[in-house]
């Protein structure tokens, strides 16, 4: 009986050890969802009310209200951004962004917004309101499809790009020639807010992005990539831009969580951003001719009819004048 009791106790201990190991593994390297496992750092977070932004700089068309930051209004040719003023030296982190993109457009709207972890900050440019050839990591939340050929995908589209400062973002290809990975997510114009979780584990060179558009904690994976190397000491930012098409790009919150790191302490600020899984850079090639829409076909037919009527009218006028001249000579 004594041996049996010891055996049962040993079995219980083994089971407890296995459960603890699984729990610890889940907390440090979850493959199921991205619930925050660290503690929130307010100096890198954007939370309500937004009237006091001690660690953030507002640029361009960004408007601040109590409940949200509007990077662009639903107007053409606007660009706005918000940038943290403190470099981040935390190796493992997780960011939750709640946002809402909406506007008057029902079929055509744009262009989307971007999340940045970059060496450069507060530099306006053509890539969702930020500079091209940036250095660092970017996530693009693209609502308008510019491309019409290879690698075509449904929009809205979330994609990640890693750049060492020499990579060009090709708008005509929606960045697909230089993306790390991406996924189609219908986050534009939904009734509620959209949640995105971005986790970067520098200690494991792993980037994970998940989303929840139903606001019910049902996280779905967008991308999960190893081999992503990022230095410390870069800046967080958000930016958006409109062109001929427009939308309201509203940020409802950004929460930064510091995650545990079992690495030895060291200087990771000199790492050059890179990823061994990024799609190889390719030259830009123009799209093949787009098939005509019904509206374009109708306009073409209208032009043909107008040309025919003009020609027929001119011809009739010529013969009428000739007839009148012949009658004058007869009399």
C-alpha positions in Angstrom: 0.0 0.0 0.0 2.9 2.3 0.9 4.5 1.7 -2.5 1.2 2.2 -4.3 0.8 5.6 -2.6 4.3 6.6 -3.6 3.7 5.6 -7.2 0.5 7.6 -7.3 2.3 10.6 -5.8 5.1 10.2 -8.4 2.5 10.1 -11.3 0.8 13.2 -9.9 4.1 15.0 -9.8 4.9 14.1 -13.4 1.5 15.3 -14.6 1.9 18.6 -12.7 5.4 19.1 -14.3 4.0 18.5 -17.8 1.1 20.9 -17.2 3.5 23.6 -15.9 5.8 23.1 -18.9 2.8 23.5 -21.3 1.6 26.6 -19.6 5.0 28.2 -19.6 5.5 27.3 -23.3 2.1 28.8 -24.1 2.9 32.0 -22.3 6.2 32.5 -24.0 5.5 31.2 -27.5 1.8 30.8 -28.1 0.6 29.3 -31.4 -3.1 29.6 -30.5 -3.7 33.3 -29.9 -1.9 36.5 -29.0 -3.3 37.4 -25.6 -0.8 39.6 -23.8 1.4 37.8 -21.3 3.6 40.7 -20.2 2.8 44.1 -18.6 1.7 47.2 -20.4 4.1 50.0 -20.9 2.3 53.3 -21.0 5.1 55.3 -22.5 4.7 53.2 -25.7 0.9 53.0 -25.6 -2.0 55.1 -27.0 -5.0 54.8 -24.8 -8.1 57.0 -24.1 -8.5 59.8 -23.4 -6.3 61.1 -26.1 -6.1 64.8 -25.1 -2.8 64.3 -23.3 -0.2 62.5 -25.6 3.0 63.0 -23.5 5.1 60.6 -25.5 3.7 61.0 -29.0 4.0 63.5 -31.8 1.1 64.4 -34.1 1.8 65.2 -37.8 -0.2 66.2 -40.9 -3.9 65.8 -41.0 -4.2 63.8 -37.8 -7.1 64.9 -35.6 -7.3 64.2 -31.9 -10.6 63.5 -30.1 -11.3 62.1 -26.7 -12.2 58.6 -28.1 -9.9 58.2 -31.1 -7.1 59.5 -33.3 -8.1 60.2 -36.8 -5.1 59.9 -39.1 -7.0 61.1 -42.1 -10.6 62.4 -42.5 -12.7 61.1 -45.4 -11.3 63.7 -47.8 -8.9 63.5 -50.8 -5.2 64.1 -50.6 -4.7 63.9 -46.9 -1.8 62.4 -44.9 -1.4 62.1 -41.2 0.7 60.2 -38.7 1.5 59.8 -35.0 5.0 58.9 -33.7 6.4 57.9 -30.4 9.3 60.1 -29.3 11.1 57.4 -27.3 13.3 54.7 -28.9 12.3 51.2 -27.8 15.1 49.0 -26.3 12.8 46.1 -25.4 13.8 42.9 -27.2 10.5 41.0 -27.0 7.2 42.9 -27.3 3.6 42.6 -28.3 1.3 45.4 -29.6 -2.5 45.4 -29.8 -4.1 47.9 -32.1 -7.8 48.6 -32.2 -8.9 50.6 -35.2 -11.8 51.4 -37.5 -11.7 52.4 -41.2 -14.9 53.7 -42.6 -16.3 56.4 -45.0 -18.9 57.4 -47.5 -17.5 55.2 -50.3 -19.3 51.9 -51.0 -17.2 50.6 -53.9 -14.1 52.8 -54.1 -12.2 53.9 -51.1 -8.6 54.1 -49.9 -5.9 53.9 -49.2 -5.3 52.4 -45.8 -2.8 52.9 -42.9 0.5 51.5 -41.7 2.2 50.5 -38.5 5.9 51.2 -38.2 8.9 50.1 -36.1 11.6 52.1 -37.9 14.9 53.9 -37.5 13.5 57.0 -39.1 10.5 58.8 -37.5 8.1 61.6 -38.4 9.1 61.8 -42.1 6.2 62.2 -44.4 6.3 60.5 -47.7 4.4 58.4 -50.3 4.1 55.1 -48.5 0.8 55.4 -46.5 1.9 58.9 -45.5 5.5 57.8 -44.5 8.8 57.9 -46.3 9.9 55.3 -48.8 13.1 53.3 -48.4 12.6 53.1 -44.6 14.7 51.0 -42.2 12.8 48.6 -40.0 9.5 46.8 -40.0 6.2 47.9 -41.4 2.7 46.4 -41.5 0.4 47.7 -44.2 -3.4 47.7 -43.9 -4.2 48.3 -47.5 -7.8 48.9 -48.6 -7.4 49.6 -52.3 -6.1 47.2 -54.9 -3.7 48.9 -57.3 -2.3 45.8 -59.0 -4.1 43.9 -61.8 -1.9 40.9 -62.5 0.5 38.5 -60.8 0.0 37.8 -57.1 -3.5 39.3 -57.2 -5.3 39.0 -53.9 -8.5 40.2 -52.3 -8.5 43.5 -50.5 -8.5 44.8 -47.8 -5.0 43.2 -47.3 -2.5 43.1 -44.4 1.1 42.6 -45.3 4.5 42.9 -43.6 7.7 44.3 -45.0 11.2 44.3 -43.6 13.6 46.8 -45.0 17.3 47.7 -44.4 16.8 51.1 -46.1 17.3 50.0 -49.7 13.9 48.4 -50.4 11.3 50.3 -52.4 7.6 50.0 -51.7 5.9 49.6 -55.1 2.4 51.0 -54.8 1.4 49.7 -58.2 2.0 46.2 -56.9 0.7 46.8 -53.4 4.1 45.9 -52.0 3.7 42.3 -53.0 7.2 42.2 -54.7 8.9 42.9 -51.4 6.5 41.6 -48.7 7.4 39.1 -46.0 3.9 37.7 -45.9 0.3 38.8 -45.9 -3.4 37.9 -45.7 -6.7 39.2 -46.9 -9.0 40.5 -44.1 -12.3 42.3 -44.5 -11.6 44.9 -41.9 -12.9 48.0 -43.8 -16.5 49.2 -43.0 -17.3 46.6 -40.4 -19.8 47.5 -37.7 -17.4 47.2 -34.8 -13.7 47.8 -34.3 -11.0 45.6 -35.6 -8.3 44.2 -33.3 -4.8 43.3 -34.5 -2.0 41.7 -32.4 1.6 42.1 -33.4 4.1 40.0 -31.5 7.9 40.2 -32.1 10.2 37.9 -30.2 13.7 39.2 -30.9 15.1 36.3 -28.9 13.6 33.8 -31.3 13.6 36.0 -34.5 9.9 35.4 -34.8 7.1 37.8 -36.0 3.5 36.8 -35.5 0.4 38.8 -36.6 -3.2 37.8 -35.7 -6.5 39.6 -36.0 -10.1 39.7 -34.6 -12.7 41.4 -36.7 -15.7 40.0 -34.7 -14.7 41.6 -31.4 -15.1 38.2 -29.6 -11.5 37.2 -28.9 -11.6 34.7 -31.8 -8.1 35.4 -33.0 -7.1 34.2 -36.5 -3.6 34.0 -37.8 -2.4 36.3 -40.6 1.3 35.4 -40.6 3.9 33.7 -38.5 7.5 34.0 -39.7 10.8 33.0 -38.2 14.2 34.5 -39.3 13.1 38.1 -38.7 15.9 40.2 -37.2 15.2 43.6 -35.8 17.5 45.8 -33.7 16.4 47.7 -30.6 16.3 51.4 -30.4 13.8 52.1 -33.2 10.5 54.1 -33.0 6.9 53.1 -33.2 4.5 55.0 -35.5 1.2 54.9 -37.3 0.4 56.7 -40.6 -2.3 56.9 -43.2 -2.8 58.6 -46.6 -5.6 59.3 -49.0 -5.4 60.2 -52.7 -8.2 60.4 -55.2 -10.0 58.0 -52.9 -10.5 58.5 -49.2 -11.6 57.1 -45.9 -11.6 57.9 -42.2 -8.6 56.1 -40.6 -9.3 55.9 -36.9 -7.0 54.5 -34.2 -9.0 53.6 -31.1 -6.1 52.3 -29.0 -2.5 51.0 -29.2 -1.3 49.0 -26.2 2.3 47.9 -25.9 3.3 44.9 -23.7 6.8 44.0 -22.7 7.3 40.2 -22.9 9.7 38.0 -20.9 13.1 37.5 -22.4 15.4 34.7 -21.4 18.4 35.9 -23.5 21.6 37.2 -22.0 21.7 40.9 -21.7 23.5 42.6 -24.6 23.6 45.3 -27.1 21.1 44.5 -30.0 21.0 48.1 -31.4 23.4 47.4 -34.3 21.5 44.6 -36.0 20.6 45.3 -39.6 16.9 44.6 -40.3 16.5 41.4 -42.4 14.4 38.4 -42.9 15.4 35.1 -44.6 11.8 34.5 -45.8 11.0 37.7 -47.6 9.9 37.4 -51.2 12.9 38.3 -53.5 12.8 41.8 -54.9 11.7 41.9 -58.5 11.6 44.6 -61.1 8.4 46.5 -61.7 6.4 45.3 -64.8 3.4 47.2 -66.0 0.0 45.5 -65.7 -1.6 43.9 -68.8 -4.4 45.9 -70.2 -7.4 45.8 -68.0 -10.7 44.5 -69.4 -13.2 47.2 -70.2 -15.9 47.8 -67.6 -19.5 48.3 -68.6 -19.2 52.0 -68.2 -16.1 52.2 -70.4 -17.9 50.1 -73.1 -20.9 52.4 -72.9 -18.7 55.4 -73.3 -17.0 53.9 -76.3 -20.3 53.1 -78.0 -21.5 56.6 -77.3 -18.3 58.0 -78.9 -18.9 55.8 -82.0 -22.5 57.0 -82.3 -21.5 60.6 -82.0 -18.9 60.2 -84.7 -21.4 58.5 -87.0 -24.0 61.2 -86.4 -21.4 63.9 -87.1 -20.2 62.2 -90.3 -23.8 61.6 -91.5 -24.8 65.2 -90.7 -21.7 66.6 -92.6 -22.4 64.3 -95.6 -26.1 65.3 -95.7 -25.2 69.0 -95.5 -22.7 68.6 -98.4 -25.3 67.0 -100.7 -27.9 69.6 -99.7 -25.5 72.4 -100.6 -24.6 70.7 -103.9 -28.2 70.3 -104.8 -28.9 73.9 -104.1 -26.0 75.0 -106.3 -27.2 72.7 -109.1 -30.7 74.2 -108.9 -29.3 77.8 -109.1 -27.4 76.9 -112.3 -30.6 75.4 -113.8 -32.6 78.5 -113.3 
